[in-house]
Amino acid sequence: MAKGPAPAPITPLVLHRSPPRYGNLFRKLELDLMAVGMLAALAIIWVGFDTLTGGEFLTPRNLWNLSVQSSSVAVMATGMVLVIVTRNIDLSVGSILGFTE
């Protein structure tokens, strides 16, 4: 008895929703949506402080002072990232930073 060709497998019908337009733009530009959102929030905060202080916030002198004051916290945070990644914990870092400043 001769057999004919095997029937083609039945594939289910999958309905694809079209992705949002901006999602494709972020994917093409290889931008992280969360990082863009955080930068937008930071810009809104800066503009808000600048308008509340009458234009005194976004001056070069004030931005320099902010960067100098936050540099010790940035150095401490970098060291703590290494401690946390190795699954250790050190609670004395905050007290040492407060004592030495």
Kinemage of the C-alpha trace (Angstrom):
@kinemage 1
@onewidth
@group {chain A} dominant
@subgroup {mainchain}
@vectorlist {calphas} color= white
{ca met a 1} P 0.000 0.000 0.000
{ca ala a 2} L 1.521 3.287 -1.124
{ca lys a 3} L 1.467 6.198 1.220
{ca gly a 4} L 1.223 9.795 0.091
{ca pro a 5} L 3.232 12.672 1.398
{ca ala a 6} L 2.946 13.380 5.101
{ca pro a 7} L 0.526 16.142 5.952
{ca ala a 8} L 2.060 19.458 6.868
{ca pro a 9} L 2.108 20.162 10.591
{ca ile a 10} L -0.557 22.519 11.785
{ca thr a 11} L 0.961 25.671 13.244
{ca pro a 12} L -1.106 27.728 15.630
{ca leu a 13} L -2.077 31.208 14.595
{ca val a 14} L -0.151 33.673 16.733
{ca leu a 15} L -1.387 37.215 16.877
{ca his a 16} L 1.421 39.687 17.347
{ca arg a 17} L 0.746 43.072 18.832
{ca ser a 18} L 2.681 45.861 17.268
{ca pro a 19} L 5.256 47.246 19.683
{ca pro a 20} L 5.040 50.904 20.619
{ca arg a 21} L 6.769 53.362 18.342
{ca tyr a 22} L 9.120 54.676 21.017
{ca gly a 23} L 10.161 51.153 22.017
{ca asn a 24} L 11.544 50.616 18.535
{ca leu a 25} L 13.350 53.950 18.695
{ca phe a 26} L 15.005 53.097 22.012
{ca arg a 27} L 15.927 49.639 20.694
{ca lys a 28} L 17.458 51.089 17.532
{ca leu a 29} L 19.436 53.678 19.471
{ca glu a 30} L 20.355 51.043 22.094
{ca leu a 31} L 19.115 53.250 24.942
{ca asp a 32} L 17.948 51.922 28.273
{ca leu a 33} L 14.478 53.265 29.016
{ca met a 34} L 15.117 53.275 32.769
{ca ala a 35} L 18.325 55.292 32.392
{ca val a 36} L 16.587 57.797 30.129
{ca gly a 37} L 13.794 58.133 32.692
{ca met a 38} L 16.256 58.753 35.521
{ca leu a 39} L 18.102 61.385 33.485
{ca ala a 40} L 14.807 63.070 32.650
{ca ala a 41} L 13.837 63.098 36.345
{ca leu a 42} L 17.241 64.573 37.232
{ca ala a 43} L 16.792 67.305 34.620
{ca ile a 44} L 13.322 68.112 35.986
{ca ile a 45} L 14.723 68.363 39.523
{ca trp a 46} L 17.564 70.637 38.351
{ca val a 47} L 15.189 72.928 36.475
{ca gly a 48} L 12.838 72.981 39.469
{ca phe a 49} L 15.623 73.973 41.871
{ca asp a 50} L 16.898 76.551 39.397
{ca thr a 51} L 13.500 78.218 39.116
{ca leu a 52} L 12.915 78.125 42.884
{ca thr a 53} L 16.291 79.759 43.613
{ca gly a 54} L 15.953 82.414 40.934
{ca gly a 55} L 18.699 81.032 38.686
{ca glu a 56} L 21.295 80.450 41.409
{ca phe a 57} L 21.313 76.635 41.275
{ca leu a 58} L 22.770 75.942 37.838
{ca thr a 59} L 25.746 78.276 38.155
{ca pro a 60} L 29.233 76.873 37.559
{ca arg a 61} L 30.307 77.674 41.132
{ca asn a 62} L 27.369 75.815 42.675
{ca leu a 63} L 27.783 72.792 40.396
{ca trp a 64} L 31.491 72.691 41.335
{ca asn a 65} L 30.609 72.789 45.048
{ca leu a 66} L 28.064 69.991 44.607
{ca ser a 67} L 30.579 67.788 42.804
{ca val a 68} L 33.276 68.367 45.432
{ca gln a 69} L 30.878 67.651 48.305
{ca ser a 70} L 29.546 64.459 46.754
{ca ser a 71} L 32.930 63.020 45.723
{ca ser a 72} L 33.584 61.369 49.119
{ca val a 73} L 30.196 59.655 48.981
{ca ala a 74} L 30.936 58.490 45.420
{ca val a 75} L 34.272 56.973 46.482
{ca met a 76} L 32.593 55.230 49.426
{ca ala a 77} L 29.785 53.923 47.207
{ca thr a 78} L 32.284 52.501 44.731
{ca gly a 79} L 34.035 50.580 47.498
{ca met a 80} L 30.729 49.349 48.920
{ca val a 81} L 29.693 47.996 45.518
{ca leu a 82} L 32.754 45.755 45.567
{ca val a 83} L 31.909 44.595 49.099
{ca ile a 84} L 28.275 43.865 48.225
{ca val a 85} L 29.194 42.028 45.010
{ca thr a 86} L 31.403 39.637 46.977
{ca arg a 87} L 28.385 38.897 49.239
{ca asn a 88} L 29.922 40.514 52.290
{ca ile a 89} L 28.554 43.336 54.380
{ca asp a 90} L 30.326 46.060 56.291
{ca leu a 91} L 28.175 48.425 58.346
{ca ser a 92} L 31.104 50.458 59.654
{ca val a 93} L 31.651 52.325 56.374
{ca gly a 94} L 28.966 54.915 57.058
{ca ser a 95} L 30.224 55.669 60.540
{ca ile a 96} L 33.823 55.969 59.319
{ca leu a 97} L 32.743 58.356 56.564
{ca gly a 98} L 30.840 60.481 59.061
{ca phe a 99} L 33.769 60.498 61.477
{ca thr a 100} L 36.365 61.461 58.886
{ca glu a 101} L 34.406 64.251 57.185
